[in-house]
Amino acid sequence: MTEITVAALQLALTDDVAENIARVSGLIREAAAKGAQVILPPELFEGHYFCQVEDEGLFVRAKPTEEHPSVIAMRKLAAELGVYIPTSFFEADGPHHYNSLAMIDPKGAIMGVYRKSHIPDGPGYEEKFYFRPGNTGFKVWPTPHGTLGVGVCWDQWYPETARAMMLMGADILFFPTAIGNEPHDPELDTSRLWQRAMVGHSVSNVVPVIASNRIGTENGQTFYGHSFIADERGDYLASFGREETGVLVATIDLDRVKRHRAAFGFFRDRRPELYGRLVQDI
């Protein structure tokens, strides 16, 4: 039996990098003490979600991967605790900027960097001003506990993201997120849609999904939490509401997951020769 114990963190964040790293580190220690082997913090946990507005002064927050304070701190912590930490951060690469994720292994090494593929642009989520679309392609990382696939926030709305990572061999999918209310429409609550989209990936790919979101109000925008761990049936193994701070931990039997996936036949019955329209422009 191949088991993997995973954790998702949920917390409010300040706009102080050192304070946020300390808060996240404390929750990672708690998750590791509960046996978690892969621990997922939220998207861009280094500070407030700065993409609410277009401000050229905020580009100073971006750092090269090896120099970013979040990456440096998580590398040290991963090595100390012997865990994997998918670490979201604002990356500078020469004149280019990306919403990136470093997969950090239990020795503190960077296994690779994924750059967010889908970049949103709308009220309260002005990411196209800051980030280029990722140029890494989707990524999966083999580990002794299973192959990990990670998409970042807006990626999670696209069925192609999840299916691509599954075809690359992912056993389990992780989505760090920063999402909350919609400034242009106070009546629109996307928390239900957000959960259903990812649970749909779980069901249609027969794969566990882990989602981590922030909470709290930042500059008038409220982030709604609802972090969760879902099994391959889309059933919640652990979940938070809108206000809880803490860690979600669950153990998943990947051998059972593979049996269920094979039995459903979704990958057996695929018809790639019919899907050419999916890769054509509208």
Disulfide bonds with the S-S distance in Angstrom:
none
